């Protein structure tokens, strides 16, 4: 198995462990909008099925946005009132 | 004075959460007495292709709010039956309407096709739309702060349009709300998994067509 994917899986599982079990994620899929509990997300990521890999990629995209500066660029234009 | 057509399929957990927010938007638009807007609602099992087409043909709505499942070529109604498809020949019926789609991916292709066939503007998402929620049975989804991170900015667009803002102004205001929510969530104890989905929605939120238009 891809060592990078294994590492990313561990990172995302740690993030999911820090997510409340009462939260649910509704997300579009080719067959309709599906709703996942945190427990179900953990299962998909653990099994590295298609949805699990998609979820990992989304989480890693967000982390990479810090490294690339993309998120800082996005938020830097905000004018936040003191 | 505008005519606003709203679909509210409410057939599964996700669309039932959306329904609370959709009805809140409808209530807001109706409350703008000085504007005199008219709401046409297609709810639950009435959200079919035939009913949508009839409602559009009869009323020439200025704003059409489509809510539910979507793909790059299809918007869906009740029980995920298609209601607008890129392969249809009758999409010119949406001419002169601003379309707001709270649905996945339709901006990737369908949105451009609808604009090319005469829709004034299309505001939607070019990737899957995500939202987290923590709504218990019987609770009002609009009171769920987790939901609000995503759906308050998303549904601010039709409210802004009803207030008289242009498409560009409404979109910009929504984006700012999204970004402020992300910033606030980054500072707070919101889990990273939630932040990732919020960031994803911000990045995939797009507007097509005439951005100076109003309803």
Interface residues (C-beta under 8 A of the other chain):
Chain A: X12 X15 X16 X18 X19 X20 X22 X23 X24 X25 X26 X27 X28 X29 X30 X31 X32 X33 X34 X35 X41 X58 X59 X61 X62 X63 X65 X71 X74 X75 X77 X78 X80
Chain B: X12 X13 X14 X15 X17 X68 X69 X70 X71 X76 X80 X103 X104 X105 X128 X129 X130 X131 X132 X133 X134 X146 X176 X179 X180 X182 X183 X191 X192 X193 X194 X195 X196 X197 X199 X200 X202
